[in-house]
Amino acid sequence: MSEQTVLLTGATGYIAKHIAVQLLNADFKVRATLRNLDRADEITAAITPHVDEAENLADRISFVALDLGSDDGWDAAMNGVDILMHTASPFPMAQPKDANDTIRPAVDGALRALTAAHANGIKRVVMTSSCVAIMEKDLAKGQTQYTEEDWSDLTRTAMTPYSKSKTLAEKAAWDFVSNQAPEMELTVINPSLVIGAPLDTHFGTSVALVTRILSGADPMMPKYGVPMVDVQDVAQMHVAALTKPQSIGKRFVANAESMWFIDIAKTLKAAYPDRKISTRLAPNFMLRLLAVFDKSIRSILPSLGQKPDVSNKQAREILDIEFIPPQQSLRETAAFLIKHDAA
């Protein structure tokens, strides 16, 4: 068994629980951070069915209360830790009135975690960012896919506070390592829209797309495409980075494939034909009209008619990831949601 201990921030998260399972099954010990220790039992219950040698779980995972917005406890939490895996970041259910309510906790939290790790001699860091730190820009002439070389344009008027928070937090991390901790070995994972069966019913907003389509909330689908990735692949990339020295100093897109909304709906309709899932395409003019009353529709207007693609070449070649097809991920997400009466 590895003697290495990973401090996993934001351990109650949808992605983080999958990361915890894969870390434990790869023989790492996990020190999981959460804002309230009352949720430790939730994490244990979620991961236990998926962990090898679960009878020894109490010896392999521990919990510590930390807050992204406070310095309290960070130094003590880093004691005896070999690796920082920073996944914690605010993911709002709705965009806030004040963008800084999302941006500042993300940036300050990343810097707080990195500063504490650096002060305690921790060199290896893997951080979760997002494809929204890559895709909020116009592609160069002749470029058909976004890649890890791309950075979102923070001057874009349509950029959401969440997109800004992920971009600025990742930039802050790279700047910190470059300017204050050059001995640190940073790898960043940039997932697209993450789907796939959660480990429990505390899964936040990431699978809301599947919930919405399954519920038949929309009479028609927009002509709009989205890149998607399975949560298991995202977790695997975080863990694989620890065994691949060539991943140090790089960011990695986590993306399986892009799909039109209409094809997402057709995939789910084929699996659940009795559900009132619409497979009709909405005219753009109708969406522009509805956007006057629905903020969630308004946010996609600039992207109507587009199906952006993000290259996963680097993840496949360096991290040896074979991505799960999104059609399979959609079906597994839907099966979980229906089983647990969440859609």
Helices and strands as residue ranges (DSSP letters): E 5-9, H 14-25, E 29-34, G 37-39, H 40-47, G 48-50, G 54-59, E 61-65, H 74-78, E 83-86, H 100-119, E 124-128, H 132-135, H 161-179, E 185-191, E 193-195, H 208-214, E 225-230, H 231-240, G 241-243, G 245-247, E 251-254, E 257-260, H 261-271, H 284-290, H 295-298, G 301-303, H 313-318, H 326-339
